[in-house]
């Protein structure tokens, strides 16, 4: 047992899975103890059984599957738009210092602006339709991702660049033959992390002016003081996020096996 707690000692896949399941079991045990033991009133926190019951009701009676599909579409759409702009721009900033010097202050300024603050303007500009929802996710993701990609590309080992120049590589060759292959696994990891942030922005976008989606359902449940439905909606977001995280990790492992083995 003592070997498990050696700093940076890797775990076998079996132990990692077992510990992950144990963490969830501990969470549900504490939740059940707080609600079934009477420590927290049902008005403020539904029990695990009540949450599951209301979740089944959402699927059977209110067609919650449609809301889930709408929210996933919004996250994927807004995140894809952000990635299409952020990844090339971040690569340019990381590779070429003049571009970095010109854009980094602006991007750094923009990334501190809360995406939720733009909602009134976006409603004015784009209404309360899908364009407004996608724009909130785009604004919340794009500036963070630009800087992350720029830092990753700019951190490429200089000895690799110098060796490529020695072998006769051009500037274009440095970017496509050295910087991109070296940075690609880390850029993929940055995309995985920012996708998690995109889920937080979609709920903010759906809390105002939405007629469908998980966030819309949570707001309806809040009006009815149904904490079971609210918690189930939050739980569904976590499950979808966890699944997407595993998909990203698996894809990264296939695309960049040398990085996954570290």
Secondary structure, DSSP 8 states (H G I E B T S, - for coil): -GGGGSTT----HHHHHHHHHHHHHHHHHHHHHHHHTTSS-TTTS--HHHHHHHHHHHHHHS-HHHHHHHHHHHHHHHHHHHHHHHHHHHHHHHH-HHHHHHHHHHHHHHHTS-GGGGHHHHHHHHTTSHHHHHHHHHHHHHHHHHHHHHHHHHTS-HHHHHHHHHTT--HHHHIIIIIHHHHHHHHHHHHHHHHHHHHHHHHHHHTSS-SSSHHHHHHHHHHTT-HHHHHHHHHHHHHHHHHHHHHHHHHHHHH-HHHHT-
